[in-house]
């Protein structure tokens, strides 16, 4: 998979319902894919157990030791937990949509009362509408935070830089990844054998609703002469997938320098 730059999302001080719609759709799709993978595992384990039982009945002279289906039980437990997680995410989204509709209604009431005459009743109604609008806004922000706690983890592995003729033996680089308040800074160098040595190889990010992953690569030449190779922001929605994904991120505009990562999402 090739990753290129993406427009940075606006700072979050208010609820982001359109963004949350996108995140929910991606998360729900990822959880459903997880369920399908585990269902296939359950079916496969069940078939193996049935075949073992059949073989143990057929081969009397050389009995086959029965297989205790512990792995099938464990997989079934995980499958059940995934069903619960899917349901929890759906309920959170439904609650969010209710608060969104209430907030939209309160917003219309505020606009209407602002146009009304300045009577005492109108001022009191406007005050109540403003209060409701603030409460619904707070509830939406709270539900966005709660959804983030249900989004699992992104486990990222550093696979190195690819730069064709751009990378030379002895070159040193720093890679800085920012994801909200989370940061991963790592440094590496290119050996004579073209092998790359990095001081950190794995990091775990907590998925966020409103943030993009920001990546900056700098070539370390001397204390006063660092050269920024490029900076890019990456969308994370496509990473809600049950299988590990290998990413090639274009770091500069020409795409001559790429950052190779492996990302595994764990729900």
N, C-alpha and C positions, 0 to 999 in steps of 0.2 A: 504494500500500500504506500502511495506517495502522498506526503503532506506538504502543502504550501501555506503561504501566509493567509491570515484571516483578519477581517476588520475587528478592532478591539471593541468589546462591549462597553456600554456606558457605565459609569460608577453607580453602584447600587445604594440608593438611599430610600427608595420606595419599592413596593412590590413590583416584580417583573412577570406579569401573568403570561405574556406572549412567549417569553423565554421559558417559563416553567412548562408551558404546553409542549414545547420542543423537547425539553429534558424528560418529561413524563413519558412521551411517546417513545423516546430512545430507551429509557430505562425499562419500560414495560416490554418492549420488544426484546431487550436483552434477557430479562427474567424468563420470558416465554421460551427463548432459545435455550436457556439453561435447563428449563423443565424438559424440553424435548431431548436434550443430550442425556439427562439422567433417566428419562423413560427408556431410551435405547439401552442404557447400561442395565437397567432393571430387567428388561426383556432378555438381554443377552445372558445375564446371570441366571435367570429363571430357566432358560433353555439349557445351560450347562448343567444345572442341578438335575433337570429331568433326564438328560442324557446319561449322567453319572448313575442315577437310579436304575435306568434301563440296562446299562452295562453291568451293574452289580448283580442284576437278576439273571442276565444271560451267561456271565462267566462264573460258573460255580466252582470250577477247579482252581481258579485263581481269583479269590474274592477281591473286589475293589473297595477300598475303605471309603465309607460315605463321607461326602463333603459337607461340613457344617456351613450353612449359608449365612455366615456372619457378615460377609461383604454385601450380600443382598439386603440384609437387615439394615446395615449402615447406609446403603444407598437409598433404601426406602425412607429412612428417617430424614436424610437430606432432601429427598423429593418432597416429603411432607412439609419440611421447613420452607422450601421454596414456594410451595403453594400458599403458605401462611404469609410469606413475605410479599408475594404478588397481591394478595388480598389487602394487606396493610397499606401497600403503596396505592392501590386503587381507592381505598377509603380515605386516605390522606388527600388524594387529588379531588375526590368528590367534595370533601369538606372545604378545600381551597376554592373550588368553583362556587360553592354556596356563599362563601365570604366575598368572593369577587362580585357576585350579583348584588349582594347587599351593599357593598361599597359603591358600585355603580349607581344604585338607587339613591344612596345618600348623597352622592355627588350631584345628581340631578336635582335633588331637593335643595341642596345648598345654593345651586344656581338659581332655582326658582325663587327662593326666599330672599336672595340678594336683589332680585328685581321687584320684590313686593314693597308696599309702603312701609315706612318706618314705624309702624305701630308696635306696641309692647308685645302683642301676640306674635307678630312676625319676627321680632328680635329673639324672643324665646324659642320659637320654632327653628330659627337659623342656628341658635346656639346648640339645640338638641341635634340638629342635622350634622353640624360640625363635629360634635362629640361622637356621634355614630360613625362618621367617616373615619375619624382617627382610630376608633376601636377596631373597625374592620380592617384598616390598614395594618395595625399591629398584629391582628390575628393572621393576616396573610403572610406577613414577614415571619411570624412564628412557625407557620406551616411550611414555609420554604426551608427554614432551618431544620425542621423535623424531617422533611423529605431527604435532605442531605445526609442525615444520619442513617437512612435506609438505602443509600446508594453504593454501599460496599467500599472497595479500595481498588486503586490502580497500582499494580506492582510494575515498576519500570526498571528494565535492565539496560545498561549502557553497552552498546555493541560497537561503538567507535565512530570516527569520522571517515567519510569517503570524499576524496578530493582529486582523484585522478593524478595529474601532475602537480596539483596544488600542495600536497603534503610531502615533506622531505624529512629524511632522517635528522633527528636533533630538534625538530620543531616542537614547541610546547604550546598547549592550548588550555584555555579555561572555558568550561561550559556552565552557564548559570540558567537554571530553570525556575521560574516563578509561577505559582498557581495560587492566587489569592495571597494569603500570608505564608504559605508554605514555600520553602526554598530548598533547592538542591544545587550545591556548587561543587564541581569536581574539576580536577586538573589532570592532564595527561601529556605524554610525550611520545613521539614517533621514534622507534628504535631503528638501527641500521637494517635490520631484517624486515622493516616496514610494520612490524608488530607494534601495537599501541598499548601502553601501560597507563592505567588510570587509577587514581587514588581512591576512587569509590565506584562501585559497579551496580549497586541496586538502591532503589529508594521507593517508598510507598507514599502515594498522594491520596488524600481524602477527596473524592469527587465533590464538586461545587456546582450550584445551580447557575450562577451568573458570571463565572470567570472562564477565561481562556488560558491555555498554557503558554506562557511567554518564555522563549528560548533565546539566549544571547551567547554567541561564540566569539571569543577573543584570542588572538594569537599573542603569546607572551614573548616579546623580543627582549626588552630590558625594562627596568623600573620606570623609565620615562618614555618608553616607546612601545606601548601596547597598541595593537591594531585590531579594531573590531571587524571581524570577518562578516558578521551579519546578525540581524535580530529578526525574529518572526514570532507571530502568535498563532497558536493552533487550536482548532475546535476539538473538543473531547467527546462529542456525542456519539461518534461512530465506534468508540472504544468499549461500549457496553456490549460485550460479546463473550460467550463462554469459552472460546478458544484463544490462546495467545496470538497476538498480532505483531508482525514485524513492520516497523514504520521507517520510511526514508524521508526525513524532513529537509526540504530545501532551505538552507541557511542564508544564501545570498540570492539576489535577483536573477542571476544567470543560472542558478541551480548547479554550479560547478562544485559547491561544497555541500555535502549532505551529512546529517546526523542520523545514525542508525540506532533505533531503539526497539526493544521488545516490550510490549505492554500486555499484562495479564490482568483482567478484571475479575475480582472475587466478590461475589455478592454477599 
